[in-house]
Amino acid sequence: MAVILNIDPVFDTIPEEFLRSTAETTMKIMSLEDNEVSLLITTNEKIRELNREYLKHDNPTDVIAFLMNEPNPESGGYYLGDVVISAEMAQEQSDDLGHSFKKEMAVLIIHGILHLAGFEDNEKTKKKEMIAMQHKILEKVFNGK
C-alpha cells in the first residue's frame, strides 16, 4: 500500500504521519491494501483552479477525488487516483463545526478515498451509506477500534 503525499509548503506544520496513517487505515478497511493513492494538501486557490478546470465549478471546495484506476504492474495493484484537499477549507469547516482541524483533515481524506473506492454522495441513500462508512473509519482512525 502506498500513499504519495504532497503538501503545499504553506502548510508544512500539518503532521504527515497522521495524514498517511489515516489514508492507510481507510485503504485497509476498504480492502485496498495492494493499491496506491496520492494526497495533495493545497490552498483554496489551487483547488478552485482544479475545480474550475475539471468539474466546471468556479469556487473552492474542501475535497476533490480524481479516479485513475490504472494498473500498477510493480505492485500488482492499482493507482486509484488523487485526493486533493484544501487545508484552508478544512480549517474553516473545523471552526464552523466545532471540532479539531486534525479531525476535519481525517474526514476529508476518508471521504476522498471512499469516492475513489466507488462510494457516491449524489443521492440520499448513497450519501447515507457513504457517511456511515466514513464514521466507521473515523472511529478506527481515532480510537483504533
RAHUCOR-V581815 format. One record per helix or strand of 3 or more residues. SS is the DSSP state (H for helix, E for strand). FROM is the first residue (numbers start at 1). LEN is the number of residues. Records with the same first field share a line. If there is no record, write none. Layout:
# RAHUCOR-V581815
SS: FROM-LEN + FROM-LEN
This chain:
# RAHUCOR-V581815
E: 2-6 + 36-7 + 63-9 + 78-9
H: 9-3 + 16-14 + 44-12 + 87-11 + 101-16 + 124-20
